[in-house]
Amino acid sequence: MATRPTPHSSADPAPEDIGDQCLATYLPGLIEKVFPGGPGDFQLIPLLGDASDRRYYRLRRATTSHGPASMVLMRLAQPYTEGELPFVNVQRYLSSQGIPVPAIIGNDASHGFVLLEDLGDETLESALRATGREHIASLYHEAVDILLAIQRATNTPLRGDCLAFQLAFDVEKLMWELDFFLTHMLRQLCGGQIRAGDETILRGQFLKIASILARQPRVLTHRDYHSRNLMWHKERLRVIDFQDARLGPCQYDLASLLYDSYVVLPDDLRAALLSHYLERKPALDGQLDHEHFMHIFDYMCLQRNLKALGTFAFQIAVKCNLRYVSAIAPTLGYIQQHLSRHPELAPLTELLEAYLFAPLPAALRDVGKRIPDTSPAR
């Protein structure tokens, strides 16, 4: 992950590349709250974020007599003053259940900042590039075991005030995500003028999928459980970006992990991981109906990957962020694969062929013409 060090003393003005005077004005006070005795000199290194409005920095302290030498500063899009920040709330619960999440070192969400344990820069996605097939399988088995531990944390008397248990993938939420796909991928990026009758059929198919998924038993879900939200740190995986956790079908996080837009797993490894999950899942919920589980799994993969395409299209067309273009092709392949197993979704297949699969290649070829190059002049 590329970073650029920004030397900074507690008395210095804000660094230009962070671009916010209040950050430098406020930060020394936050550090002093956490480590009494003065912040001393420190560096801020901007980190590459993902598809969110939060910004991240690595904070390196020159004086380390108290506390770690390196932390991650999470800067919220705006101060959070509506009670406890969901990230903090969910972190506390997951940590209490033994889920490997980063520690919170300092919390001042009311000013827009949280200090976190530094887990380094190596995501599961990047760790896979420098390892062999056997270790890849081991990493993914560990990821599946953590997923099962999250689901196991559903049934505990300690859930108390955890906000995740007050939210769910109900019909409304699932449909909102599918409408996001319709708006940003089909209409905006693909430039489709969807005929009224086709839109009625399309949304009817979406509602069919959402209604079936919303009726399934619910477990605690991470909501974005994939290779960029799992960090490889000190020889173990750690879970990040969990603030949107909620109740949903047990297949949700499994679909995110095994049909990841950023890492395409070999078919045999994916099958082995699915078997690994299914062997251990009955210990949580009793005997599974394998055929029903796989039917729901396919529907969940469809919903999840359509939602992902909506996110990618939004980032490209609205945020002018081309980082997600390469994730589109594998996601399309997953959608075609799952549709091919379900003839009852033929109307959806036909409409996606017309409004997604056919126009998208040309839309992606043209995207560079529509989005200006804003990189610094060389």
N, C-alpha and C positions, 0 to 999 in steps of 0.2 A: 504494500500500500504506500503510495507516494505521499510524503509529507515534506513540509519546508519549515525548518526551525525558525522560531521568532524570538530572539533574545529579548528579555523584558525584565526590568527591575521594578520593584514595587513603587518607585518614585517616577518612573518613566511615563510618557504619554502612551496612549493606546497604539499598538502596531497597526500600520496602514492596512495590511492584508486581512486583519480581523474586522476593521472598519467600523468599530463602535467604541466611542470614548468611554461609555458607561461600563464596559467590560473591564477595562484596566482600572477604572476608578473604584469599582465595586469589589473586584476579585481579591485584592490584598486583605480586605476585611473578612471575607469568607474564609480564606486560608487561616487567618489569625483565630477565628472562632474554632476551627477544627484543631489547629496546632498552636496553642498559646505561646507567646514569646516572639511573635512577629513573623511575617511571611518570608522575609529574606528575599533573595533574588530567585527568579524563576523564569522558565521558558514556556511559551505557549506554542504548540505545534498543531495547526489545523489538520484535521483528519478527514478523509473521504467519507461522506455519509451515504445513506441509501435513499430510498424514495420516501422521505419524510421532511417535515419542516424543522426538525431539530438539527442543531449543529454540534459537532464534537471537536474537542481539542485535547491533545495530550499535554499535561501540566507537569513539568519537571522542576523539582526544587533543588537548589544548590545546598541548602541546609537540611539535613535529614536526621538530626538527633531525635526528633519526634516524628513518627509516621513514615509512610513510604516515600521513596524518592520520586516516584512517578504515579500519576493518577489520570483519570479521564474526566474532563469537565463536559457535562451535558448541558447545553444551553437550549432552553425551550424557545419556541417561536414567540411566546409572550409569557409574562409572569402568570403563575397559576394561583388563584386566590379563592377557588371554590371548594375549599376543604382539602383533603389529602390528595396529592398527585397520584393518579392511577399507577404509574410506574412504581412509586414507593410502596403503595398499598399492596400491589401484586407481588413485588419483590419480597416483602416481609413474609407473605404467606408461603410462597414457593421455597424460600430459604428455610422456613420452619418445617417444611416437609422433606428437607434433604435434597431438593432440586439444586443442581450446581449453577447458581446465578451469581453475578458479581455483587460484592458487598457495597453498600452505600456508606461512603466515608463522611459526607456532609450533605445536608439537604436544606436548601433555601429556595424551594420552588416558588415561593411568593415573590421572589425577585427574578425568577427564571433560570436558576442554576442548581445543578446537583453534581456532587463530586462522587466518582465511582472508582472502584478497584480497577486497575489497569490490567486487562487481559491480553495485551499485545495486539498484533495486527494480523495474526494468522487465523483466518476463518477455515471452516471445514472445506469450503470450495478451494481455497488456495493451498491447503495442506495436501489435497489429493494430487496436486500437480507434481509433487516431489516424492511420491511413494509408490510402492508396488501394489499389485492386485490383492495380495493377502492382507496388507495393512488397510487398504481401502475397505475391504469387507469387515475388518475388525472395527474400524471407525464407525461404520454404518450400523453394525450390531450394537455398539455402545449408544448410538443415537436412538435406535429403536428402544433400547432398554430405558433410556431417560424419558422417552415419550410415554412408555408404559407407567413409569413412576409418576409422571404428571397426571395421567388418567387415574392412577391409584389414589392420588391426592384429592379426588372428587369426594370420596366417601370417608370423611373424617369429621369428628365433632369440633375440630379446631378451625374450621373454615370461617367462623365468626363474621367479621366485617369485611372480608375480602370482596372487593368490587366485582371480581370475575364471576361470582356466583349470582350476581344481580343482572347479568347480561346473557344473551343467548343468540344462537343462530336460529332465529325464528323465521317465518315466511317473509316478514317485512325486511329483515336484515339481508337475507339471501337474495331477495328480489332487488334490493337497493344495489347490491354488488353487480347483479346481472344487468340492471339498467345502466350502471356506470360503464359497463362494457359496451352496451348498445350506443350510448351517447358518445363516448370518446373513441372507441375503436371503429364501429360501423359508420357512424355519422361523420365524425371529425377526421380521423386519420384516413379511413378508406373513402371518405367523401360521398357516402351513399345517401341517396334520396330514397328512403324506404317507403314503399307503397303502403297506404293505410291498412289494406287487407293483410299484407305480409307482416306488418308490425303486430297486428292483432294475433296472428298465428304464432309469431316468434315469441311474444310475451306470454301467450298461452302455454307454449312448450316450456318456457322458463318457469312459469308458475307450477306446472306439473312437477318439474324437478325439485323446485324449492319446497313444495308441499310435502313431497315424499321424504325429503331430507329433514324437514322440520319435525316430522312425526317420530323420528328415531330417538331411542334413549340417548340421554345427554351425559357427557363427561366433561371434565375440565380440558379445554383446548388452549394451546399457545396462540393459535390463529395465524402464525406466519413461520412455521417450523420448517426451515430449509437450510441449505448449506451456507448461506450468508449470515444466518442468525445463530450459528453454532461456532464457537471459538475453540481453537486447539491451543490449550494453555497448560504448561507444565504436565504434559503427557495425559491430559484428559480433556474431554469436551465440556464446555460451559455454555449456558443458554443466555442469550440476550434478546432485546426487543420484544419483551413479553407483556408490555403495558396494555395491549388490547385483548388479553386473555378473556375467554368467556366459555359458557357451556355450549356444546355442540356434539354432533355425531362422532363416535370414536374414530371413524374413517377420515375425519378432516385433516388432522396433523399428519397422518400416515400418507394421505394423498400428497400433501405439501412436500414431504420428505422424499418419497419414492418417485414422484413425477415432478421433480424440481426443474424449473425453467433454466437454472444456471448450471446444473450438472445432470447430464444424461447417463443414467446407470445402465450397464449391460443387462440384457433381459434376464439372464440366469441369476445374476446377483440380486436383481429386484425380486425375482421369484423366491430366492432363498431368504431374503429379508422379510418378505410377506409371510412366508412359512414360520420364520422365527417369531414374528409378532403373533400369529394365530396360535402357535403352540403355547404361548405364555398368557395370552388374553383370557382364556377360560378361567384361569386362577383368580381373575378379578370379578368376572360376571357369570361364571358358570358356562355350560356348554354352548358353543356357537353354532348357528345354522350357517354352514359355509357358503351355500349357494346364495342365501339372502345377504350375507355379509358382502360377497363380491358384487352383487347387484348394486347395493348401496355404495360400495367403494367406487364403482365405475361412475355412478351419478355424481358422487362427491368430487371425483377427479374432473369431471366435466365442468361442474360449477366453479370449482377452485381455479381451473386453468382459464376459463372464460373471464373470471374476475381478474386474474393476473394479466391477461391481454388488455383489459380495460385500464389497469394501472400503467402498463407500458405505454399504451397509446396516450394517456394523459401526460406522462412524463415527456414524451416526444413532442406531441402537438401543442401542449399548453405550457410546459416548463422548458421547452427547447433543449431537452436533455437526451442526447443520442446514446447514452450509456446502455439503454435497454433494448436497442434494436436487435442485438445478437441473441437476446432471450426469446424473441418472437417465434423463430422457426421451430425450435424444439417444442414449444408450447402448442403450436399448431399441430405438430405431429401427434402429441398426446391426445388432443381433442379428436382428431380423425380416428385414432386408434380406438378410443372409447365409444365413439359414435358407431363405428363399424360393428360393434358387438350388440347393438340395441336397435333392431329394426322398428321397434315401437316409437323411436325418435326420428323416423324418416322425414317428417315435415321440418324438423329442426336441421337435419343434415342438408336438405335441399336449400333452405334459406341461408344457412351459413356458407354453402358453396357459392351462392349468388352474391351475397353481400360481404363475405369475408375472404374465403379462399381465392376467389377469382380476382377481385380488385386489389388485394393487399400487396402482391409483388410489385405492381406498378407504383402504388402509393409509397412503398419503402424506397424504390429507386428515386422517386421525386423528393423524398424528404430532405435531402441535402440542399436542394434548390430553395425549399420553403423556409428552412431554418438557417439563418446566417451563421457564419463562423465567428464566434465571439472570443476565440483564443487570443492571447496576447500576441502582438506583432513581434516577429523575430528579426 
